[in-house]
Amino acid sequence: MTEIVRETKETSIRCQLDTTKNDVGVIDTGVGFLNHMLEAFSKHSGVFLDLKCNGDTHIDDHHTCEDCGIVIGQALKKEIFPIKEVERYGNATVVMDEASVTCAIDLSNRPYLVYKSDIFGKVGTFDVELVEEFFHALVLNCGLTCHLIVDRGTNKHHIIEATFKAFAVALRRAMTENKKMGIPSTKGIL
C-alpha cells in the first residue's frame, strides 16, 4: 500500500493505492463525474484506490483533476517500479454502447502521452478537456508511455468512461505477472 499526501494552495489530497488489493475504496474528489471515472478505473484495473481531495472547485475542476492525476501517478510509480516479472505492455479496446476507445501502455519509465479525442464541451458541469489534463498528469508522474485514442462515439459520457476503462484494462494487462520475463527490457533496466 502506498500513500501520497499533496497539499497546495489549490488542493489538499490524500491517496492510498495498492496494486495487489482488488477493491474500490472511498473516492471523494469533490467532482462527481471524476469520482465516477476513478471508481471505474479502480474496478477495471484491479488497483485499490482510496482518495480524498478538497480542491478549489468554486473556481473550476481543473486543479482537482490535474492534482488527482499527479498523486495517482506518483502512487502508481511507487507501486510499479522497479518493474520485473511483468508483461510490461498492455492494450485494450473498450466499447460502451456506441463509443469505442483504444489504449496502449508501456511501463517504460519514459513518460509520454498521445491523446486523440474530438469531443468538446461538458458532461453535466464537467469540462471534457480535463480528461486529457488528468491523464497527462498521471502519465508524467508515473513514467508510462500511454496512447489513448477515441475510435468512435457520440455520447461524451460513454466516450470518457470508455477512456478510463480502456486505460484501466491496459494497465492491468501490462502489470500481469510473467516470471519468465525477469526485467522486461533488453537494456536490463527500466
C-alpha positions in Angstrom: 0.0 0.0 0.0 1.3 3.4 -1.0 0.1 6.6 0.5 0.6 10.0 -1.1 -0.3 13.3 0.5 -0.3 16.5 -1.5 -1.0 20.0 -0.1 -1.1 23.1 -2.2 -3.0 26.4 -2.1 -5.4 24.8 -4.7 -5.9 21.2 -3.4 -5.4 19.0 -0.4 -5.2 15.3 -1.3 -4.7 12.0 0.5 -4.4 9.0 -1.8 -3.9 5.3 -0.8 -3.3 2.9 -3.7 -2.4 -0.8 -3.8 -1.8 -2.8 -7.0 -2.1 -6.1 -5.1 -5.5 -5.4 -3.5 -8.6 -5.7 -5.8 -11.1 -3.5 -4.1 -12.5 0.0 -4.5 -12.1 2.3 -1.6 -13.8 5.6 -0.9 -13.3 8.1 -3.7 -14.3 11.7 -2.9 -12.7 14.3 -5.2 -15.5 16.9 -4.8 -16.2 16.4 -8.6 -18.9 13.8 -9.0 -18.1 12.9 -12.6 -14.4 12.4 -11.7 -15.4 10.2 -8.7 -17.4 8.0 -11.1 -14.5 7.7 -13.6 -12.0 6.8 -10.8 -14.3 4.2 -9.4 -14.4 2.6 -12.9 -10.6 2.9 -13.2 -10.2 1.2 -9.8 -12.6 -1.6 -10.5 -11.3 -2.5 -14.0 -7.6 -2.1 -13.3 -7.8 -4.2 -10.2 -6.0 -1.4 -8.3 -7.3 -0.4 -4.9 -7.8 3.3 -4.7 -8.9 5.4 -1.8 -8.8 9.1 -2.4 -10.0 12.3 -0.7 -9.5 15.7 -2.3 -10.5 19.1 -1.1 -10.0 21.4 -4.1 -10.9 24.9 -5.2 -13.9 23.7 -7.2 -15.5 27.0 -6.5 -13.2 28.3 -9.3 -13.5 25.2 -11.5 -12.5 21.5 -11.6 -9.1 21.9 -13.3 -6.8 21.9 -10.3 -8.6 19.0 -8.7 -8.5 16.8 -11.8 -4.8 17.6 -12.6 -3.7 17.1 -9.0 -5.6 13.9 -8.6 -3.8 12.7 -11.7 -0.5 13.7 -10.1 -1.0 11.8 -6.9 -2.4 8.7 -8.6 0.6 8.7 -11.0 3.1 9.1 -8.1 1.4 6.3 -6.1 1.4 4.0 -9.2 5.1 4.7 -9.8 5.9 3.7 -6.2 3.9 0.5 -6.6 5.1 -0.5 -10.1 8.8 0.5 -10.3 11.4 -1.0 -10.4 9.5 -3.4 -12.6 10.3 -7.1 -13.1 8.5 -10.2 -13.9 5.5 -8.4 -15.6 4.3 -8.2 -19.1 5.3 -4.5 -19.4 3.0 -3.9 -22.4 -0.8 -3.8 -22.2 -3.5 -2.8 -24.6 -7.3 -2.7 -24.6 -10.2 -1.6 -26.7 -13.2 -0.9 -24.6 -16.7 -0.3 -26.0 -19.5 1.3 -24.2 -22.7 1.3 -26.4 -21.7 3.4 -29.5 -18.3 4.5 -28.1 -15.0 2.7 -28.6 -11.7 3.7 -27.1 -8.3 2.1 -27.5 -5.4 2.3 -25.0 -1.9 1.0 -25.3 0.5 1.2 -22.4 4.2 0.6 -21.9 5.6 0.5 -18.4 8.6 2.2 -19.9 9.6 4.7 -17.2 9.7 7.1 -20.1 6.6 9.3 -19.8 4.8 10.2 -23.0 1.1 10.7 -23.7 -0.7 10.5 -27.1 -4.3 11.6 -26.6 -6.6 11.8 -29.5 -10.2 12.8 -28.9 -12.5 15.1 -30.8 -15.0 15.7 -28.0 -15.6 19.2 -26.6 -17.9 20.8 -24.1 -19.3 19.4 -20.9 -20.7 16.3 -19.3 -23.0 17.9 -16.8 -20.8 20.5 -15.3 -17.5 18.6 -16.1 -15.3 20.2 -18.8 -14.3 17.3 -21.1 -10.8 18.8 -21.8 -10.0 17.9 -18.1 -9.8 14.2 -19.2 -6.6 14.9 -21.1 -5.2 17.1 -18.2 -5.8 14.2 -15.8 -4.1 11.6 -18.0 -1.2 13.9 -18.8 -0.5 14.4 -15.1 -0.9 10.7 -14.3 1.4 9.6 -17.2 4.1 12.1 -16.4 4.2 11.3 -12.7 4.0 7.5 -13.2 6.5 7.2 -16.0 4.2 5.5 -18.5 4.1 5.7 -22.3 0.4 5.8 -23.0 -1.6 6.1 -26.2 -5.4 6.9 -25.7 -7.3 7.0 -28.9 -11.1 7.6 -29.2 -12.1 5.3 -32.1 -15.7 6.5 -32.4 -18.7 7.6 -30.4 -21.2 10.4 -30.0 -22.2 10.3 -26.3 -19.5 12.2 -24.3 -20.2 10.3 -21.1 -19.8 7.0 -22.8 -16.6 8.1 -24.6 -14.9 9.4 -21.4 -16.0 6.3 -19.4 -14.6 4.0 -22.1 -11.4 6.0 -22.0 -10.9 5.4 -18.2 -11.9 1.8 -18.6 -9.6 1.2 -21.6 -6.7 2.7 -19.6 -7.6 0.6 -16.6 -7.7 -2.7 -18.6 -4.5 -1.9 -20.5 -2.7 -1.1 -17.2 -4.0 -4.3 -15.6 -2.6 -6.3 -18.6 0.7 -4.5 -18.5 1.1 -5.3 -14.8 0.2 -9.0 -15.3 2.9 -11.2 -13.7 5.2 -13.1 -16.0 8.1 -14.7 -14.2 9.8 -15.7 -17.4 10.4 -12.0 -18.3 12.7 -11.1 -15.5 13.4 -7.4 -16.2 11.3 -6.9 -19.4 13.9 -4.9 -21.3 16.9 -5.8 -23.4 18.7 -2.9 -21.6 18.4 -4.8 -18.3 16.7 -1.8 -16.6 13.6 0.4 -16.9 
